[in-house]
Amino acid sequence: MSAFIATAFTQNNADAAKTQWRQVAEQVRLKLLLQNLQTLQKFRTERVAEGMGFEPTIGV
């Protein structure tokens, strides 16, 4: 994470730094969104399996 942030501070001018910062922020947002979606999917799959009387098998 710190490497992403550091790239914004290595730019030659303010405009380049702003552009780089926006790109970094978007990458971080997407990564966090994907992690949250994966967690939600795992949770929902486990709940459905339990509701049907099956043992969850995700992550095995």
N, C-alpha and C positions, 0 to 999 in steps of 0.2 A: 504494500500500500504506500509506504513512504517513497518508494521508487517512482510510483505514478505521480505523486505530489511534487517530488523533486524536479521532474521534467518541466513543470511550469516555471520554475525559478531559474532554469538554465537558458531560457529564451533571450534573444537579443534585444527585444523591445516589448513595450507594454501590450501592444496589439497581439503579438505572437504569444505572449504569456497568457492573455485572456482566452485566445483560441485553444491553446493547449489545455488550459484549466477546464474549459467546457468539454473537451474531448475526454479528459480524465474523469470528470464528474459523470458523464454519460456512461462510460465503461463501468464505473463503480455502481451506478444505479442499476444497470442491466445485470451485473453479477449478483447483486443483492436480490433483485427481483427473481432471477432464476433459482437462487438458493431458497427463497421463500416459497416459490411455486413447487419445488421438489419436496420441501418439508410438508406443505399442505397436501400434495398428492399422496405421500406416504401415509400421513395421518388419516386421510379419507379412505384409502385402500384398507388400512388396518381396521378402521371402524366398520366398513362394509363386510369385511371377512369375519369379524367378530359377530356381527349381526346375523350372519348366515351360519354361524356355528363352526367356522373354519379357523384354524390357527394362521395368523399372518405369516407369510413367507418372504416378504420383502427384505432385501439385504442379506439373504442367505446365499 
